[in-house]
Amino acid sequence: MSCEALAPADAGAISKVGMDVKRSGKPCPAAKDYLPIDLQYTIVMRNTIFGICCMMLGLCSSCGPENQSIAKKTQLDVNRIVDLAAQRYSKTLATLTDTLNIPRNARTDGTWNQTPSWDWTSGFFSGTLWQIYALTGDKKWAKSAQKWSNAIASEVTSTNDHDLGFQFYCSFGNELRLFNMRTPGVKEILRTASNSLTSRYNPKSGVIRSWDWGTEKGVEPTIIDNMMNLELLMWAFGETRDSTYYYVTLSHADTTLKNHFRKDFSTYHVVDYDSISGKVIGKRTVQGHSKNSMWARGQAWAIYGYAMMYRETGIPSYLEQAKRAADVFLGNLPQDGIPFWDFNAPDIPNSPKDASAGAITASALLELASFEEQPKKSMYFGESLKILKTLSADKYLIPASESLGLVHHSTGHFTAGSEVDDHIIYADYYYLEALNRYQKLNDE
């Protein structure tokens, strides 16, 4: 696919956002027209490490009697939780007879409901095993994670699915990060998945199409969840230096920033684009309470997605959008820090919670804290730990007698009556990812 074919109608807007990575006047510059990737990543990583160190120094400097350290006041017993995770997932692995179907959510008898490899959640089980490996260092978890990553490898050429980032970066992406290229073939799988994902990009609208529903009528729906798939493409850009990946990623992120947010920085779930003109033709929800309500997990995806994009690009507008989305999320939380499935659900406080949205946000807030100055730094860090402490308490950690997983009280699709007040695999994944991030911040 050529650069010219990829260029959206408002391609020039990309160069106006934050760091100007375009050095020529061309609508789609070659790789040489960008800042050298090694320099970009060095700058971003330097700033990230500096921010984390400053955060920890800032916390320590405020340890007077009247203002104790956030870390000390909100310590988590990570070792206890890791032991629980190891016990539960050891039992899970012992019950699974093959890799044809992959754990997704809990049945009423406490066993796992399983789905085929094409399901959008298929990468989270191996990803969860990778998170346990990162927390324990025990290679048996890496061996099991590799086995279950390989179970989804056949989906890598799928071009009818926008969830390839969820599927492949949570699985093979973690493998590459944690094993540092010791496994042959992983990079090729990730490159192929990246190509499959970019094939869904429409230069007219400037976004990656989420669903194929309605495309026969010229409608291309894009959901806020799709921000999470961009990390895969940023990896592909860093690996190959092919500017197509970077261009598509920024185009999607910028267009989503423009069209998916309301004035108060809450998000729409779905934005429909005309496949020919690229214009917005509607905004709606599928999983939220109403068109104008704030669906909790959608807001969490937005926070995480834009924090990740700032980490990968250093573009300031992405950081600002992540902060704005986080602030409206935090400003509407109930006392225990775990959101209801939709912030505007009509039967609050009797509406089901969504612990998965809490776990996703807790992980994203720790990343935001690493970028921020005081007092926002301490605020995001503290809000994340508040969520993690609640998720680590008896109300949310599932008793061993009830399930083989960890986190209870998530809601998948309330309006369809699916996975309501349930244990869902991606809640465990982001909960353990957040614990990994918390542990690293404490170690530093």
ROSE-238647 format. One record per residue (C-alpha): residue number from 1; x negated, z negated, y. Coordinates in steps of 0.02 Angstrom, whole numbers. Each point is the difference from the previous one (the first is absolute). Example, Ala and Ser with C-alpha at 12.3 -4.5 7.8 and 13.67 -1.06 7.14 Angstrom:
<nupas>
<1, <-615, -390, -225>>
<2, <-69, 33, 172>>
</nupas>
This chain:
<nupas>
<1, <0, 0, 0>>
<2, <-76, 51, 168>>
<3, <-17, -109, 153>>
<4, <110, 118, 96>>
<5, <137, -18, -130>>
<6, <-9, -189, 14>>
<7, <8, -13, 189>>
<8, <164, -76, 62>>
<9, <83, 60, 159>>
<10, <-64, -151, 99>>
<11, <-173, -4, -79>>
<12, <-80, -32, 168>>
<13, <81, -171, 4>>
<14, <-114, -59, -138>>
<15, <-151, 9, 115>>
<16, <89, -107, 130>>
<17, <16, -153, -112>>
<18, <-138, -129, 12>>
<19, <-171, 60, -52>>
<20, <-14, 186, 39>>
<21, <-66, 70, -162>>
<22, <26, 182, 54>>
<23, <-151, 76, 83>>
<24, <62, 179, 14>>
<25, <157, 74, 74>>
<26, <52, 71, -168>>
<27, <163, -66, -75>>
<28, <-87, -44, -164>>
<29, <-189, -26, 19>>
<30, <-121, 19, -142>>
<31, <-82, -155, -74>>
<32, <-151, 22, 114>>
<33, <113, -21, 152>>
<34, <41, -178, -48>>
<35, <-114, -149, 23>>
<36, <-113, -9, -154>>
<37, <96, -94, -132>>
<38, <-145, -118, -36>>
<39, <-4, -48, 183>>
<40, <189, -22, 7>>
<41, <2, -114, -151>>
<42, <-153, -96, 61>>
<43, <88, -35, 165>>
<44, <163, -51, -81>>
<45, <-84, -111, -130>>
<46, <-111, -78, 131>>
<47, <150, -42, 108>>
<48, <97, -65, -150>>
<49, <-141, -113, -59>>
<50, <-31, -59, 176>>
<51, <184, -40, 22>>
<52, <8, -99, -161>>
<53, <-155, -99, 45>>
<54, <68, -35, 174>>
<55, <164, -57, -75>>
<56, <-85, -125, -114>>
<57, <-112, -61, 141>>
<58, <152, -16, 111>>
<59, <92, -101, -129>>
<60, <-149, -116, -24>>
<61, <-21, -24, 187>>
<62, <178, -65, 14>>
<63, <-20, -138, -129>>
<64, <18, -144, 122>>
<65, <121, -142, -38>>
<66, <137, 82, 103>>
<67, <-21, 173, -77>>
<68, <-61, 3, -178>>
<69, <-56, 160, -83>>
<70, <140, 110, -66>>
<71, <-99, 26, -159>>
<72, <-13, -187, -32>>
<73, <183, -36, 40>>
<74, <63, 139, -112>>
<75, <-117, -1, -148>>
<76, <67, 85, -154>>
<77, <-46, -49, -176>>
<78, <-55, 176, -42>>
<79, <-79, -52, -164>>
<80, <166, -68, -62>>
<81, <89, 161, 44>>
<82, <-134, 108, -79>>
<83, <13, -102, -160>>
<84, <188, 27, 0>>
<85, <-21, 186, 29>>
<86, <-125, 12, -142>>
<87, <115, -95, -118>>
<88, <155, 102, 43>>
<89, <-84, 170, -7>>
<90, <-94, -42, -159>>
<91, <169, -33, -80>>
<92, <68, 160, 75>>
<93, <-142, 105, -71>>
<94, <27, -80, -171>>
<95, <182, 56, -1>>
<96, <-31, 182, 45>>
<97, <-17, 114, -150>>
<98, <-43, 163, 90>>
<99, <-32, 72, 173>>
<100, <143, 123, 1>>
<101, <107, -116, 106>>
<102, <-64, -110, 138>>
<103, <62, -173, 57>>
<104, <106, 5, 157>>
<105, <120, -148, 12>>
<106, <64, -146, -103>>
<107, <144, 4, -121>>
<108, <118, -148, -10>>
<109, <-92, -63, -155>>
<110, <-164, -7, 96>>
<111, <-79, 154, -79>>
<112, <-47, 155, 96>>
<113, <111, 148, 36>>
<114, <-113, 152, -17>>
<115, <2, 173, 78>>
<116, <-89, 167, -32>>
<117, <-161, 51, 85>>
<118, <92, 106, 130>>
<119, <85, -152, 77>>
<120, <-60, -41, 176>>
<121, <-52, -175, -56>>
<122, <-107, 59, -146>>
<123, <-167, -38, 84>>
<124, <39, -181, 42>>
<125, <-21, -71, -175>>
<126, <-180, 60, -19>>
<127, <-25, -43, 184>>
<128, <54, -179, -34>>
<129, <-124, -10, -144>>
<130, <-135, 63, 120>>
<131, <48, -137, 122>>
<132, <-19, -130, -137>>
<133, <-170, 75, -44>>
<134, <-52, -15, 183>>
<135, <53, -184, 2>>
<136, <-80, -47, -165>>
<137, <-146, 119, -27>>
<138, <47, 4, -184>>
<139, <-31, 176, -66>>
<140, <139, -12, -128>>
<141, <121, 25, 145>>
<142, <-94, 155, 55>>
<143, <11, 71, -176>>
<144, <189, -29, -6>>
<145, <21, 69, 176>>
<146, <-92, 160, -47>>
<147, <111, 22, -151>>
<148, <158, -13, 105>>
<149, <-70, 108, 140>>
<150, <-33, 136, -127>>
<151, <182, -15, -55>>
<152, <56, 85, 161>>
<153, <-138, 131, 15>>
<154, <115, 140, -57>>
<155, <101, -19, 162>>
<156, <-147, 49, 108>>
<157, <57, 180, 22>>
<158, <178, -47, 44>>
<159, <52, 83, 162>>
<160, <181, -60, 0>>
<161, <-49, -178, 43>>
<162, <-60, -77, 163>>
<163, <-47, -165, -84>>
<164, <-168, 60, -65>>
<165, <-90, -124, 112>>
<166, <95, -146, -75>>
<167, <-28, 67, -175>>
<168, <-182, 52, 9>>
<169, <-83, -100, 139>>
<170, <67, -166, -63>>
<171, <-67, 44, -174>>
<172, <-147, 120, 4>>
<173, <-40, -43, 181>>
<174, <-27, -181, -46>>
<175, <-102, 53, -150>>
<176, <-116, 102, 111>>
<177, <-14, -140, 128>>
<178, <-35, -137, -127>>
<179, <-105, 97, -126>>
<180, <-96, 102, 130>>
<181, <2, 168, -88>>
<182, <-44, -69, -171>>
<183, <149, 89, -78>>
<184, <-16, 190, -17>>
<185, <146, 106, 54>>
<186, <81, -123, 121>>
<187, <-50, 95, 156>>
<188, <65, 162, -71>>
<189, <167, -82, -38>>
<190, <12, -67, 177>>
<191, <-47, 169, 76>>
<192, <131, 88, -104>>
<193, <132, -129, 48>>
<194, <-48, 26, 183>>
<195, <24, 187, -16>>
<196, <168, -25, -83>>
<197, <54, -114, 142>>
<198, <-56, 117, 140>>
<199, <99, 141, -80>>
<200, <156, -89, 63>>
<201, <-56, 8, 182>>
<202, <105, 107, 117>>
<203, <-95, 59, 155>>
<204, <164, 31, 92>>
<205, <54, -182, -6>>
<206, <-175, -72, -13>>
<207, <44, -116, -145>>
<208, <-14, -12, -188>>
<209, <172, 22, -78>>
<210, <56, -153, -96>>
<211, <147, 58, -104>>
<212, <59, 170, -59>>
<213, <182, -51, 19>>
<214, <89, 114, 122>>
<215, <-143, 123, 15>>
<216, <116, 138, -59>>
<217, <93, -28, 164>>
<218, <-158, 6, 104>>
<219, <-12, -190, 18>>
<220, <-166, -87, -29>>
<221, <14, -191, -9>>
<222, <-150, -108, 39>>
<223, <3, -188, -31>>
<224, <-103, -137, 81>>
<225, <-70, -44, -172>>
<226, <-101, 162, 8>>
<227, <-125, -82, 119>>
<228, <-69, -91, -151>>
<229, <-51, 163, -84>>
<230, <-117, 49, 141>>
<231, <-141, -113, -60>>
<232, <-27, 120, -145>>
<233, <-23, 145, 121>>
<234, <-120, -100, 109>>
<235, <-104, -33, -156>>
<236, <1, 187, -37>>
<237, <-60, 40, 176>>
<238, <-142, -125, -14>>
<239, <-48, 66, -170>>
<240, <8, 188, 33>>
<241, <-22, 16, 190>>
<242, <145, 122, -9>>
<243, <87, -19, 169>>
<244, <165, 61, -73>>
<245, <30, -172, -75>>
<246, <-38, -85, 166>>
<247, <108, 120, 97>>
<248, <151, -21, -115>>
<249, <-20, -189, 0>>
<250, <-7, -15, 189>>
<251, <141, 123, 22>>
<252, <113, -100, -115>>
<253, <-49, -168, 76>>
<254, <24, 62, 179>>
<255, <166, 85, -36>>
<256, <64, -155, -91>>
<257, <-56, -109, 145>>
<258, <98, 112, 118>>
<259, <161, 17, -100>>
<260, <20, -146, -119>>
<261, <0, -147, 121>>
<262, <140, -67, 108>>
<263, <-30, -71, 174>>
<264, <-23, -174, -72>>
<265, <-129, 67, -126>>
<266, <109, -25, -152>>
<267, <2, 152, -112>>
<268, <125, 124, -67>>
<269, <-11, 22, -187>>
<270, <26, 189, 0>>
<271, <-29, 137, 128>>
<272, <68, 172, -45>>
<273, <-91, 153, 64>>
<274, <56, 180, 6>>
<275, <-116, 90, -119>>
<276, <-4, 158, 108>>
<277, <-11, -65, 179>>
<278, <-80, -167, -43>>
<279, <119, -90, 118>>
<280, <77, -169, -38>>
<281, <181, 25, -54>>
<282, <46, -176, -51>>
<283, <-53, -181, -29>>
<284, <77, -108, -134>>
<285, <-27, -123, -142>>
<286, <15, 7, -187>>
<287, <-61, -173, -48>>
<288, <40, -99, 157>>
<289, <164, -79, 54>>
<290, <40, 130, 133>>
<291, <-77, 140, 101>>
<292, <-52, -119, 138>>
<293, <-46, -153, -103>>
<294, <-177, -57, -36>>
<295, <-30, 21, -186>>
<296, <-132, -131, -41>>
<297, <-110, 97, -119>>
<298, <3, 153, 113>>
<299, <-64, -106, 144>>
<300, <-135, -70, -115>>
<301, <-55, 176, -48>>
<302, <-17, 42, 185>>
<303, <-107, -153, 38>>
<304, <-114, 31, -148>>
<305, <-8, 188, 25>>
<306, <-54, -4, 181>>
<307, <-122, -143, -27>>
<308, <-78, 104, -138>>
<309, <-6, 154, 112>>
<310, <-91, -98, 134>>
<311, <-125, -61, -128>>
<312, <-31, 178, -58>>
<313, <-6, 88, 169>>
<314, <-32, -128, 137>>
<315, <141, 78, 103>>
<316, <68, -137, 116>>
<317, <181, 60, 3>>
<318, <13, -33, -187>>
<319, <-55, -179, 23>>
<320, <123, -24, 142>>
<321, <143, 69, -104>>
<322, <-45, -113, -146>>
<323, <1, -150, 116>>
<324, <166, 47, 79>>
<325, <80, 26, -171>>
<326, <-73, -166, -59>>
<327, <61, -95, 152>>
<328, <181, 55, -23>>
<329, <-11, -41, -186>>
<330, <-72, -174, 32>>
<331, <120, -33, 143>>
<332, <149, 19, -116>>
<333, <-60, -95, -154>>
<334, <97, -147, -70>>
<335, <-85, -170, -6>>
<336, <-85, 23, -168>>
<337, <-85, 163, 54>>
<338, <81, 110, -132>>
<339, <118, 132, 70>>
<340, <174, 38, -59>>
<341, <10, 173, -77>>
<342, <62, 66, 168>>
<343, <-22, -96, 162>>
<344, <177, 51, 51>>
<345, <88, -31, -166>>
<346, <175, -63, 38>>
<347, <0, -150, -117>>
<348, <-158, -88, 58>>
<349, <-46, -138, -48>>
<350, <82, 37, -167>>
<351, <-78, 172, -17>>
<352, <-139, 31, -129>>
<353, <-180, -15, 57>>
<354, <-135, 132, -25>>
<355, <-160, -87, -51>>
<356, <-84, 169, -21>>
<357, <19, 33, 187>>
<358, <-77, -170, 31>>
<359, <-148, 37, -114>>
<360, <-32, 171, 77>>
<361, <5, -74, 175>>
<362, <-111, -148, -46>>
<363, <-134, 121, -58>>
<364, <18, 109, 154>>
<365, <-7, -150, 118>>
<366, <-167, -55, -71>>
<367, <-67, 173, 39>>
<368, <75, -8, 175>>
<369, <-80, -170, 28>>
<370, <-170, 76, -36>>
<371, <24, 124, 144>>
<372, <71, -118, 129>>
<373, <-65, -117, 135>>
<374, <64, -176, 26>>
<375, <136, -59, 9>>
<376, <78, 145, -98>>
<377, <-136, -15, -131>>
<378, <47, -177, -47>>
<379, <185, 38, 14>>
<380, <-4, 145, -125>>
<381, <-114, -98, -116>>
<382, <114, -150, 6>>
<383, <160, 101, -24>>
<384, <-75, 84, -152>>
<385, <-49, -165, -78>>
<386, <172, -70, 34>>
<387, <75, 142, -102>>
<388, <-130, -22, -137>>
<389, <31, -188, -12>>
<390, <186, 31, -20>>
<391, <-27, 133, -132>>
<392, <-118, -119, -90>>
<393, <128, -140, -8>>
<394, <115, -34, -146>>
<395, <149, 88, 80>>
<396, <-86, 169, -5>>
<397, <-130, -14, -139>>
<398, <96, 37, -159>>
<399, <-4, -134, -136>>
<400, <-93, 60, -155>>
<401, <157, -21, -104>>
<402, <96, 125, 105>>
<403, <-115, 150, 23>>
<404, <-168, 75, -38>>
<405, <-29, 37, 184>>
<406, <-36, -104, 155>>
<407, <110, 20, 154>>
<408, <189, -16, -5>>
<409, <138, 39, 126>>
<410, <-41, 179, 47>>
<411, <131, 131, 38>>
<412, <-30, 181, -43>>
<413, <157, 95, 49>>
<414, <141, -116, 52>>
<415, <126, 132, 49>>
<416, <-16, 80, -173>>
<417, <9, -168, -88>>
<418, <-173, 30, -73>>
<419, <-134, -135, -21>>
<420, <90, -128, 108>>
<421, <-79, -174, 4>>
<422, <-122, 59, -132>>
<423, <-181, -4, -54>>
<424, <-76, 169, 44>>
<425, <-177, 57, -39>>
<426, <-49, 49, 177>>
<427, <37, -177, 63>>
<428, <-134, -64, -120>>
<429, <-120, 139, 53>>
<430, <7, -35, 187>>
<431, <5, -189, -27>>
<432, <-163, 7, -99>>
<433, <-76, 123, 124>>
<434, <40, -123, 139>>
<435, <-83, -140, -99>>
<436, <-154, 109, -20>>
<437, <-5, 30, 188>>
<438, <28, -184, 36>>
<439, <-139, -48, -120>>
<440, <-122, 119, 83>>
<441, <40, -65, 173>>
<442, <-25, -178, -58>>
<443, <-165, 45, -85>>
<444, <-63, 76, 162>>
</nupas>
